[in-house]
Amino acid sequence: MPRYDFEMFTIGAGSGGVASSRRAGGYGARVAICEDSRVGGTCVIRGCVPKKLLVYGAQFADAFADSAGFGWTVPTPSFDWPALIEAKDREIERLSQIYRTMLKNSGVELIEGRGVVVDPHTVEINGRAYTAEKILIASGSHPTVPDIPGIEHVISSNEALDLPVLPRRIVIVGGGYIAVEFAGIFNGFGSEVVEMIRRDELLYGFDDDIRVALGQEMRGRGIEIHARTQVARIEKRAHGYSVFTTIGHEFSADVVMYATGRKPNTNGLGLAEVGVETNDNGAVVVDEWSCSNIPSIYAVGDVTDRINLTPVAIAEGRAVAETLFNDNPIKMDHANVPSAVFSQPPVGAVGLNEEQARRQYGEVDIYLARFKAMKNTLSGREERTLMKLVVDARSDRVLGCHMLGPDAPEIMQGLAIAVKCGASKRMFDQTVGIHPSAAEEFVTMREKLVRPAKLAAD
Ligand code: NDP
């Protein structure tokens, strides 16, 4: 008779929890996973996947507009938002079912309901206790909003993916991943978009040249970006809402969306009662093995607030399963994780930005290209692609690659392998380009960027 009902009990059937449970189940471990919402988690149900489907939808606006330069005559296109939302919902339901099937095929028992940890080896769901040798917390995160008057009127990305009608005018607050992605989506579908950010530029943490160029391109597409702007209050009107800034400006909108960050889902999980350490942001504190201060309790993904990206959660989850159930100890390597922002145009990046590299390595060489992609010669689109390499001047190692422009996320995946392998700039130069492509610019940049004296001295 086994000592515990399960060898691993996972709380949360999102990307990290499902990946870890399936891998553990694949090694023959007895695994259960609980979920109080739909199987698939944020990424599949209300994040990356539905967002990307809407991004694809929004990009047709460019294709219609650009086609004229290539000889096409397209009758004025019309767009049906409810039809897209319905199609998107069908696809999300299909994927959620696939996730259920994959769990079943890996021998993982799915228990529907909210799990609460009641001791280091017990999870309670709907009044029933399940014991497990290990507990894996993979409960994800949720959007947070600041506490200002009228905040009850705003929506988050959760609701933005399911709006019954396309807003004629939307105010989006925030300058991070989600805000810029949704600004591009609504702009593509023809909504008037006002984005309010509290800093000078969008996408804090990304390379400054990319941040500035993205702001220029988004403004060029008609998105109104208000920098150094904070919202004081929001009031409901007969039709829509008024957003008042701290300096008294008023903006009206049909919908006000906040994308001001996410917080780990640790409330009500019983963690404090059991003694699991969490940080000021509510994230489970874990070591390099994703183990909490309680040796039987592990945590992966957004709930640990390390790098909050789906593929990172998946890799962390698989590392836990390998370590615990395959005698193959793996620590997740959080260095050089590539990421992309599906803005219009999109951003892709891997490694250090220029500022980080200067701080860590002192002397760095910068290679930068900004050009009009070939397609834009005939389309007449003014948009310009930006590519940038950050190189350690001493070792010649490429420390960071950054791109703003069509296909940046697709291009960055391959470059991430080179950066992960420690490729030098010389190796980039020795690589033959693919012509004609935008990507070839990454292997043909010869001239170091010479910054104006003041910038270089900084
Ligand atoms: P981010 O942390 O990326 O951005 C939050 C934004 O909100 C920042 O611009 C921040 O400003 C601003 N902000 C925070 N608090 C306030 C406030 N009180 N008033 C005004 N502005 C405020 O969070 P997101 O919500 O955009 O996304 C959450 C996470 O989800 C991301 O960090 C990312 O890890 C993940 N994600 C990844 C995607 C991808 O890989 N493509 C897509 C979507 C999400 P400031 O810079 O000044 O702090």
Boltz pocket constraint, residues with backbone or C-beta under 6 A from the ligand:
constraints:
  - pocket:
      binder: B
      contacts: [[A, 145], [A, 146], [A, 173], [A, 174], [A, 175], [A, 176], [A, 177], [A, 178], [A, 179], [A, 181], [A, 196], [A, 197], [A, 198], [A, 199], [A, 203], [A, 204], [A, 229], [A, 230], [A, 259], [A, 260], [A, 261], [A, 262], [A, 307], [A, 308], [A, 309], [A, 339], [A, 340], [A, 341], [A, 342]]
      max_distance: 6.0
